[in-house]
Amino acid sequence: MTAPLEPEQADLIAAAVLEVPGVAGLHAGIFGEAVTVLPGRRIDGVVVGHESCSVHIIVRYPGNPDAVALAVQEHLARTVRTPVVVTVEDLTVD
């Protein structure tokens, strides 16, 4: 269960993740479980809970998935005050 969010929080997290080099996009998870649902829309790949934040990403090949995930954690540390769990859901080739 996610904590109540202001729409701007999930939007800011999504935007911050997409700024990281090597991130091709956000991913809703294999069953669509990694989303924040807001009135009239949803933000794929971002889940903010009471004690942590989870982001699910697509890494652009030939990026190193571990390095990109670490870069996402470090970048989000400036935005989110809770631990960040990064899941690499897929790789893509542009």
N, C-alpha and C positions, 0 to 999 in steps of 0.2 A: 504494500500500500504506500502511495506517495504522500508526502506532506502537502498541505495546501500551498499553492504557488501563485505568485503574481505572474501573469503571462510574460512580462518582461524578463523574469528570471530564467525561464526555460529558453526563451528566445536568445538571451544574452549568452547562455551556455552553448547553445547550438552555434551561434555566430562565432564564438571564441574557438570552438573545436575546428570549425571550417577554416580558420585563419592559419592553422598549423600546417607547415609544409609536409606533404606526403599524405594528407587526409584528402581522399577523393569525395567523401560524403558521409552521411549518417545512415544507419541501417536500423530498421525496426525490429530486428531479431527474426529468427526463423519462423516463429509463430505470431509475430506482430506484437510481442509482449513488451518490447522496449520502446514505449511511447509515453509522452505526456499528453493527456487528453484535456483540451480546453474547450470552452463553449464555441461550437462551430468549426473547430479545427483540431489538428493534432500535430505534435512535433515528434517526428520519428527519431529514434536513437538517443533520446535524453530521458532519464528517469531520476528525479530528485526525491530522496527519502528523508526521513527524520535525522538519520545519522550518516548518510553517505549519498553520493551522486554517482550515477552509472551512465556511461556513454558508450554507444556501440558504433564503431566506425568501419569504413571501407578504406583500405590503404591502397594508394596508387603504386603499382609496380614500376620500378624496381626498389621501392622503399623497403627498408627493414621494418617489419611489423613491430618488433620489440622497441626499436628506437623511436618509431612514430608514436607508439602508445605512451612511452615515457615522456616524449615531448608534449603530448596532449595533457598528461598529468601535471607537468610543470607549468604549462600555460594556464591551465584552469586553476592552479593554486592561487593565482591572483584574483580570480573571480568567485570561487566557491570556497567556503570556510569549512567544509566537511571533506572527509576522504573521498577520493575519486577513483572509481573502478572503471578501467577501460577494457572493453572487449573488442577484439578485432574479428569482425564477422565475415569479411571477404577481402579479396584482393582484386584490383582491376587494372587493366592495361589501357592506356589512352592511345 
